[in-house]
Amino acid sequence: MLLAIISILNVLIAAPAAYRAYISLIEHHHAQEIGKATEFIAHFYRVKKFLSAERAAALSILYVPSSSFDALSIDLRENRIESEKAFNEGMNFLKNNPELDLQPAIQNLRKSYTALQTLRLRIDVAMTLPPEKRDFPVADLFFDQATAVVLDINELIDSYTRPITSYNPNITRQLRFTRLIWEISEYAGREYAVLGQLIAQNKFPSPEIQEKLTLWHNRTQYGLELAHGSLYSSSWREEIVSPLDEAETHYFMTFEQIHKAFYQPQTGQPEAVYPLSVELWLQLASQVVDSLHSLADIVLNVNQKSVMTIKADSEREILLSFFLFVSALGLSLYTWWIITARVIRPVNSMIDKLYSETNTIRPELTSNTNPDEIGKLSQVLEVFQENTRQLQKERDKAQMANIAKSEFLANMSHEIRTPMNVVVGLTNILGRSSPLTAKQTEFIHTLEISAGSLLALINDLLDFSKIEAHKFELEKISFDLRLLMEEVVAVISVKAREKNLILNTDLDDIQDEEFIGDPTRIRQILINILGNAVKFTSQGTVSLNVRIQENLRPGYRTAFISISDTGPGIAPDKLSGIFEKFTQADSTITRKFGGTGLGLAITKSLVDLMDGDIHVESCPGEGATFLIKIPLLKSLSSPPRLTAPEMQKLRHSSPSQKKILLVEDYLPNIIVTGTFLEQFGYEYDSAENGQEAVRKFMEGAYGVILMDVQMPEMDGYETTKAIRAYEQTNNLKPVIIIGLTAHASVKDRESCLRTGMDDYLSKPFDPATLQEKLRTAMKK
């Protein structure tokens, strides 16, 4: 039935063939006329396009410094050549297609363009003179004359296209839309040219210029709104709306960003200080105008395609009108064949194959015997639905496994760090003991190195697991970048001296620089790279260079860190994979130096988390240079820094006589931490759980509480809340509580502070850090 209906319709199409042929002939003639108009418009549009760019360069070139003069000069001459070429092509087109009604508009254009040529010569002469002898007013005259030429071109185009607008309503709308886009680009071009001159002169706009700029800006904005409204119901909306949105975005992003600098001068400021050079402004703004010109090019292409479509449709229908009946019959047969061969048979074959496969895999779901094609398809869909449900179950299992993995990592971090705190602490205590034999000192030193290596390995594995699970978080605290660099250099210099290496540093560019970020992770990045440089360099030097530059993001600056060495270097074929996990540049490295190959992978991940970049440059036998770029938020307030005498006084000050309450459920940690407290000169009591800690706090007077977090019965968070509640109820001065825990993530630190603790220290801890925190707390 469907095939019969299609055949009848094809035959009926041939009935009005004669009338359609007559209409097609008229449309073909109109399409030829519109095609000539489109070609004519394209020539003079190119004149306006390049003349706009030449006008912008000419308006600024007499005012720019010598460093920008050559670039603008080249831009001026290139656009002049293109505009002259397009003008000559347009005039030749008019010469070959004479239109008597256009003579007044042509004469006006020739007159305006001749005057423009004269001003071009004056511009060229002024460019050769020194700044004090230049004819500066000629730039404004050139701007006005170039604008007059553009207006005369518009008048000529209107005169040429006026008769054509009666041919086709759609073409009329397209021509009007083309004129609208030209006007938008013209007003934007005037605005960016005048703004470029203001930047070159370092001047604020006068009230008259400011009024013009506001008028052009408003007309551009209003034109863009009209353009969007015109596209609402047009057939060519899909081709134009995307480049229109892009051009509009470019315009507002560029011009609105600099808007206040031009229109809000500071009182009493004689000259403007703009945040960019005229060369950069013209480059950015020309991109905006270029996007508008590109939009106009697209509109012209749409016009041309519409003309070609009209011509093709008319030519096709003229031919089809003579053979329509025969074609309709042939089309009926072809349609029958194509539907049967290309649709029905392939669909049936596909259904049979799917049914056969599902019957093999899930026979219990395809038990119906000899079903038709619809029945087969229904059973296949049922199998697909069942498979989808199974996939959803597997996905849920995977998500639960991922949650379990995260919990395991958190518990593993705590369980490993707790005994490691004992190992590292006892090693430190034994190292301070005396007297020691040479052999004992060697044993303790070996134990200290091994414990440090094991802790570093554990930290790498846990850090990498957190990064892969997307559980890694960065701190945002204020820190002194130079002090951070000096601390890292102090750590690395010990290993460098052991190998008789020279460690060069250049930190002059970061004097008293305060930033907000994660100093712990920046320190980890630097120690990884500097440590590798010292480890792989047998002789020569290791150099650290830090520079600070401005960043495009408001409030941010970029730290450029260069770390180079005179080591063996890296082969070119190994450079691309050096930041991959479990990878080292040479298989002999693991045997000679050890390591898991995670250090650089973690470093790369940390740099990426900070929106930075890291890469390496190296040649075999010539060492390697790691280049790191990290954006940092500038700190608005810098905390006071202690002078050297004040630091010396702090180090040698005697501890307070206030007692310390050590809350810890793990006896070895009580022994280690208590030993350090005794060495520091503090008295302490210990509590093995939260309830005992609260009771002892109520009975005694303590200056500081060292609070473990993970404890039986009552954990550190609940204990801290209970102590704070008791203080508030009894109107007591809050005691200093320092969290001392094996939980070492940023989230754990925030949880401690949010619960009511005053500070935080992760295990294994550095005894010097603990001593410094206690001294600070005792003074409060």
Secondary structure as the mmCIF struct_conf table of DSSP 4:
data_model
#
loop_
_struct_conf.conf_type_id
_struct_conf.id
_struct_conf.beg_label_comp_id
_struct_conf.beg_label_asym_id
_struct_conf.beg_label_seq_id
_struct_conf.end_label_comp_id
_struct_conf.end_label_asym_id
_struct_conf.end_label_seq_id
HELX_RH_AL_P HELX_RH_AL_P1 LEU A 2 ILE A 13
TURN_TY1_P TURN_TY1_P1 ALA A 14 PRO A 16
HELX_RH_AL_P HELX_RH_AL_P2 ALA A 17 ILE A 61
TURN_TY1_P TURN_TY1_P2 LEU A 62 TYR A 63
BEND BEND1 VAL A 64 VAL A 64
HELX_RH_AL_P HELX_RH_AL_P3 SER A 66 ASN A 96
BEND BEND2 ASN A 97 ASN A 97
HELX_RH_3T_P HELX_RH_3T_P1 LEU A 100 LEU A 102
HELX_RH_AL_P HELX_RH_AL_P4 GLN A 103 THR A 128
BEND BEND3 LEU A 129 LEU A 129
HELX_RH_3T_P HELX_RH_3T_P2 PRO A 131 LYS A 133
TURN_TY1_P TURN_TY1_P3 PHE A 136 PHE A 136
HELX_RH_AL_P HELX_RH_AL_P5 PRO A 137 THR A 161
TURN_TY1_P TURN_TY1_P4 ARG A 162 ARG A 162
HELX_RH_3T_P HELX_RH_3T_P3 PRO A 163 SER A 166
TURN_TY1_P TURN_TY1_P5 TYR A 167 TYR A 167
HELX_RH_AL_P HELX_RH_AL_P6 PRO A 169 GLN A 201
TURN_TY1_P TURN_TY1_P6 ASN A 202 ASN A 202
HELX_LH_PP_P HELX_LH_PP_P1 PHE A 204 SER A 206
HELX_RH_AL_P HELX_RH_AL_P7 PRO A 207 LEU A 231
TURN_TY1_P TURN_TY1_P7 TYR A 232 SER A 233
TURN_TY1_P TURN_TY1_P8 SER A 235 TRP A 236
HELX_RH_AL_P HELX_RH_AL_P8 ARG A 237 GLN A 257
TURN_TY1_P TURN_TY1_P9 ILE A 258 ILE A 258
HELX_RH_AL_P HELX_RH_AL_P9 HIS A 259 TYR A 263
HELX_LH_PP_P HELX_LH_PP_P2 PRO A 265 GLN A 266
TURN_TY1_P TURN_TY1_P10 THR A 267 GLY A 268
BEND BEND4 PRO A 270 GLU A 271
BEND BEND5 PRO A 275 LEU A 276
HELX_RH_AL_P HELX_RH_AL_P10 VAL A 278 ILE A 338
HELX_RH_PI_P HELX_RH_PI_P1 ILE A 339 ILE A 344
HELX_RH_AL_P HELX_RH_AL_P11 ARG A 345 ILE A 361
HELX_RH_3T_P HELX_RH_3T_P4 PRO A 363 LEU A 365
BEND BEND6 THR A 369 ASN A 370
HELX_RH_AL_P HELX_RH_AL_P12 GLU A 373 ARG A 432
BEND BEND7 SER A 434 PRO A 435
HELX_RH_AL_P HELX_RH_AL_P13 ALA A 438 GLU A 468
TURN_TY1_P TURN_TY1_P11 ALA A 469 HIS A 470
STRN STRN1 ILE A 477 ASP A 480
HELX_RH_AL_P HELX_RH_AL_P14 LEU A 481 GLU A 498
TURN_TY1_P TURN_TY1_P12 LYS A 499 ASN A 500
STRN STRN2 ILE A 502 ASP A 506
HELX_RH_3T_P HELX_RH_3T_P5 ASP A 508 ILE A 510
TURN_TY1_P TURN_TY1_P13 GLN A 511 ASP A 512
STRN STRN3 GLU A 514 GLY A 517
HELX_RH_AL_P HELX_RH_AL_P15 PRO A 519 PHE A 536
BEND BEND8 GLN A 539 GLY A 540
STRN STRN4 THR A 541 GLU A 550
BEND BEND9 LEU A 552 ARG A 553
TURN_TY1_P TURN_TY1_P14 PRO A 554 GLY A 555
STRN STRN5 TYR A 556 ASP A 565
BEND BEND10 GLY A 567 GLY A 567
HELX_RH_AL_P HELX_RH_AL_P16 PRO A 572 LEU A 575
TURN_TY1_P TURN_TY1_P15 SER A 576 PHE A 579
BEND BEND11 GLU A 580 GLU A 580
TURN_TY1_P TURN_TY1_P16 LYS A 581 PHE A 582
BEND BEND12 ALA A 585 ALA A 585
HELX_RH_AL_P HELX_RH_AL_P17 SER A 587 PHE A 593
BEND BEND13 GLY A 597 GLY A 597
HELX_RH_AL_P HELX_RH_AL_P18 GLY A 599 LEU A 609
TURN_TY1_P TURN_TY1_P17 MET A 610 ASP A 611
STRN STRN6 ASP A 613 SER A 618
TURN_TY1_P TURN_TY1_P18 PRO A 620 GLY A 621
BEND BEND14 GLU A 622 GLU A 622
STRN STRN7 ALA A 624 LYS A 634
HELX_LH_PP_P HELX_LH_PP_P3 SER A 635 SER A 635
BEND BEND15 LEU A 636 SER A 637
HELX_LH_PP_P HELX_LH_PP_P4 SER A 638 PRO A 640
HELX_RH_AL_P HELX_RH_AL_P19 ALA A 644 ARG A 651
TURN_TY1_P TURN_TY1_P19 HIS A 652 HIS A 652
BEND BEND16 SER A 653 SER A 653
HELX_LH_PP_P HELX_LH_PP_P5 SER A 654 SER A 656
BEND BEND17 GLN A 657 GLN A 657
STRN STRN8 LYS A 659 VAL A 663
BEND BEND18 ASP A 665 ASP A 665
HELX_RH_AL_P HELX_RH_AL_P20 LEU A 667 PHE A 680
TURN_TY1_P TURN_TY1_P20 GLY A 681 GLY A 681
STRN STRN9 TYR A 684 ALA A 687
BEND BEND19 GLU A 688 ASN A 689
HELX_RH_AL_P HELX_RH_AL_P21 GLY A 690 GLU A 699
BEND BEND20 GLY A 700 GLY A 700
STRN STRN10 TYR A 702 MET A 707
BEND BEND21 VAL A 709 GLN A 710
BEND BEND22 PRO A 712 MET A 714
HELX_RH_AL_P HELX_RH_AL_P22 GLY A 716 THR A 729
TURN_TY1_P TURN_TY1_P21 ASN A 730 ASN A 731
HELX_LH_PP_P HELX_LH_PP_P6 LEU A 732 VAL A 735
STRN STRN11 ILE A 736 THR A 741
BEND BEND23 ALA A 742 ALA A 742
BEND BEND24 SER A 745 SER A 745
HELX_RH_AL_P HELX_RH_AL_P23 VAL A 746 THR A 755
TURN_TY1_P TURN_TY1_P22 GLY A 756 GLY A 756
BEND BEND25 ASP A 758 ASP A 758
STRN STRN12 ASP A 759 SER A 762
BEND BEND26 LYS A 763 PRO A 764
HELX_RH_AL_P HELX_RH_AL_P24 PRO A 767 MET A 778
TURN_TY1_P TURN_TY1_P23 LYS A 779 LYS A 779
#
